[in-house]
Amino acid sequence: MMLMNSKSPRYLIEEQVAGSLFIKKAGISPLPMGYIICAPGGKAGEVGMADLIHPNEIERIAAYSTTAEYYGFKIIYLEAGSGAKTPVSPALIKAAKESCNLTIVVGGGIRDGETAKIAADSGADWVITGNLTESFDDADELQKVLTEFISKMNS
C-alpha cells in the first residue's frame, strides 16, 4: 500500500521496503493498493502527512487514480479519515471510478445505509464502516444494525 498523497517518503516507499521481506517470508500474496486521503482526513491524514484531496478537486483525484492504475495497483482506497464527520465526496468517487479500471474502496464518515448507498451509487465497489462496528459489544445488536444498514444501502 502506498499513501499516494503523502508529503513524506516514509509513506510513499520506506514503510513498504521495510515490510516487503516479511510479507514475502510469510507467503502472503499482496494486493497492491493506492491509498488516497481526502478531506477532512482525520488522524490518518495527520499521521500520514497527506496533502488532502478536497471535494472540488475532480481532476486531481482522476490523475491520482490513473497513476494508481499505471503503477499496477489493483485497488484504490479513498479515505476520509477514521471517524470523519463527512465522507468522501460522491463527485470524487465518481471521478476515480471513471478514470481507471480498479476496485474502488471508500471509507471514513460512513455511518448509515443511506451514506453507503451514495458511495456505492457513485462508484464504490467496497464501503468500509469501521467505527460503526467498533461501537457494539453485543453481536446480536450489531447484526441487527448491519442488517438494517445493508437493507438501506441496497434500497
Stockholm file with secondary structure:
# STOCKHOLM 1.0

chainA/1-155         MMLMNSKSPRYLIEEQVAGSLFIKKAGISPLPMGYIICAPGGKAGEVGMADLIHPNEIERIAAYSTTAEYYGFKIIYLEAGSGAKTPVSPALIKAAKESCNLTIVVGGGIRDGETAKIAADSGADWVITGNLTESFDDADELQKVLTEFISKMNS
#=GR chainA/1-155 SS CEETTBSSHIIIIIHHHHHHHHHHHHTCCCCCEEEEEBTTCHHHHHHTTBCCBCTTCHHHHHHHHHHHHHTTCSEEEEECCTTCSSCCCHHHHHHHHHHCSSEEEEESSCCSHHHHHHHHHHTCSEEECHHHHHTCSCHHHHHHHHHHHHHHHHC
#=GC SS_cons         CEETTBSSHIIIIIHHHHHHHHHHHHTCCCCCEEEEEBTTCHHHHHHTTBCCBCTTCHHHHHHHHHHHHHTTCSEEEEECCTTCSSCCCHHHHHHHHHHCSSEEEEESSCCSHHHHHHHHHHTCSEEECHHHHHTCSCHHHHHHHHHHHHHHHHC
//
